[in-house]
Amino acid sequence: MESQMSSGNKVNGVMVEGGGARSSSSSVRAGDLVLRVLALVLTLTAAILMGVDKQTKVVPVVVSPNLPPLNVPVTAKSHYLSAFV
């Protein structure tokens, strides 16, 4: 009786065809590829922005209470970020 069955798997007495899993795995691979490419693009974009971005803020420095404050422009650099410490 076993020799008369076609190619397939028997699970709990029920024949299961093997071809159905292949089509869904290729769609999983395509989705996986899209997510990997998206992650790569976003990572490169973030790295480029971190490298070229400069934040400048004008900080008032008080030398003496009798004198007006000196406005000094200060530029933040990427190595000042706490994530890289």
VENRA-V929672 format. One record per residue. PHI is phi in degrees with one decimal (NA if undefined). Layout:
PHI
PHI
This chain:
NA
-65.7
-72.6
-84.7
-77.2
-77.0
-68.7
174.0
-109.8
-106.8
-120.9
52.6
80.9
-115.4
-75.1
-118.5
-74.3
-89.3
-77.9
-68.8
-73.3
-69.0
-69.3
-73.6
-70.9
-70.3
-72.0
-67.2
-63.7
-66.9
-64.8
-63.4
-65.1
-62.0
-65.2
-66.9
-65.9
-62.0
-63.8
-64.7
-63.9
-67.2
-66.4
-64.6
-63.4
-64.8
-65.9
-66.6
-64.2
-65.6
-75.4
-104.0
-76.3
-131.9
-107.9
-118.0
-132.0
-89.5
-109.8
-79.1
-109.5
-95.0
-85.5
-144.3
-63.2
-83.3
-100.2
-70.1
-68.6
-89.7
-88.8
-113.8
-76.4
-120.2
-104.0
-83.9
-114.4
-68.1
-81.0
-85.1
-70.1
-70.3
-69.3
-97.8
-82.2
